[in-house]
Amino acid sequence: MSDANGMSLSADVPTPVRRFVDTTNAGDGEGLVQVFTEDAFLSDCGREHHGRQGVAEWDRTGNIGEQAHFDLLGCKPGATPQEVVATVLVSGDGYNGTSELAFTLRGEAISRLVITP
């Protein structure tokens, strides 16, 4: 199922992206970190984090630590078969609004995530 912009509304959401959204919404920081590869890279509006430890630090200060909740609005393919861009509506005690999350996947894990408002 797609919207007028060609974005998937849920049927084609890759498992790691779904797990990222679900663990965030459940407040499951440990589960969230496990969605990422050991050598993951995460950039949140230019703030860079490296590896699972970096993801955990970001999660504590800029994600679950701010009571973030994601409503998945859509998902579309990225530039390569390993890339996908999800559009989410973010609410919580930090940023509130629509964001694009550009994921690079490696197997069933996220190796790279770039977040832009």
NORDA-V317249 format. One record per backbone hydrogen bond with DSSP energy under -0.5 kcal/mol. CO is the residue of the C=O (numbers start at 0). NH is the residue of the N-H. E is the energy in kcal/mol with one decimal. If there is no record, write none. Layout:
# NORDA-V317249
co->CO nh->NH e->E
co->CO nh->NH e->E
This chain:
# NORDA-V317249
co->0 nh->8 e->-2.1
co->2 nh->5 e->-1.9
co->6 nh->2 e->-2.0
co->7 nh->74 e->-1.5
co->9 nh->12 e->-1.6
co->11 nh->13 e->-0.5
co->13 nh->16 e->-0.5
co->13 nh->17 e->-2.3
co->14 nh->18 e->-2.8
co->15 nh->19 e->-2.2
co->16 nh->20 e->-2.2
co->17 nh->21 e->-2.9
co->18 nh->22 e->-2.9
co->19 nh->23 e->-1.8
co->20 nh->24 e->-2.6
co->21 nh->25 e->-1.7
co->22 nh->26 e->-0.5
co->22 nh->27 e->-2.6
co->23 nh->26 e->-1.4
co->26 nh->28 e->-1.1
co->27 nh->31 e->-2.4
co->28 nh->32 e->-2.3
co->29 nh->33 e->-1.6
co->30 nh->34 e->-0.6
co->31 nh->34 e->-1.5
co->32 nh->35 e->-1.5
co->34 nh->109 e->-2.4
co->36 nh->39 e->-1.5
co->37 nh->51 e->-1.0
co->39 nh->50 e->-3.5
co->40 nh->112 e->-2.1
co->41 nh->48 e->-2.5
co->42 nh->44 e->-0.7
co->42 nh->114 e->-3.4
co->43 nh->46 e->-1.9
co->45 nh->47 e->-0.7
co->46 nh->43 e->-2.6
co->48 nh->41 e->-2.6
co->49 nh->53 e->-1.5
co->50 nh->54 e->-2.1
co->51 nh->55 e->-2.5
co->52 nh->56 e->-2.2
co->53 nh->57 e->-2.5
co->54 nh->58 e->-2.7
co->55 nh->59 e->-2.2
co->56 nh->60 e->-1.7
co->57 nh->61 e->-3.7
co->57 nh->62 e->-0.5
co->58 nh->62 e->-1.2
co->58 nh->64 e->-2.8
co->62 nh->65 e->-1.6
co->62 nh->67 e->-2.2
co->63 nh->66 e->-2.2
co->65 nh->92 e->-3.3
co->65 nh->93 e->-0.6
co->68 nh->90 e->-2.0
co->69 nh->71 e->-0.6
co->70 nh->72 e->-0.6
co->70 nh->88 e->-2.4
co->73 nh->86 e->-2.5
co->74 nh->7 e->-3.7
co->75 nh->84 e->-3.0
co->79 nh->77 e->-0.6
co->79 nh->82 e->-1.7
co->81 nh->104 e->-3.0
co->82 nh->77 e->-2.6
co->83 nh->85 e->-0.5
co->83 nh->102 e->-3.0
co->84 nh->75 e->-2.4
co->85 nh->87 e->-0.5
co->85 nh->100 e->-3.2
co->86 nh->72 e->-2.9
co->86 nh->73 e->-1.3
co->87 nh->89 e->-0.6
co->87 nh->98 e->-2.6
co->88 nh->70 e->-2.1
co->89 nh->96 e->-2.0
co->90 nh->68 e->-2.4
co->96 nh->89 e->-3.6
co->98 nh->87 e->-2.5
co->99 nh->101 e->-0.6
co->99 nh->115 e->-2.4
co->100 nh->85 e->-2.7
co->100 nh->102 e->-0.8
co->101 nh->113 e->-2.1
co->102 nh->83 e->-2.1
co->103 nh->110 e->-2.7
co->103 nh->111 e->-1.6
co->105 nh->108 e->-1.3
co->108 nh->105 e->-2.5
co->108 nh->110 e->-0.6
co->109 nh->36 e->-2.4
co->110 nh->40 e->-1.7
co->111 nh->103 e->-2.5
co->112 nh->42 e->-2.8
co->112 nh->114 e->-0.5
co->113 nh->101 e->-2.9
co->114 nh->44 e->-2.3
co->115 nh->99 e->-2.7
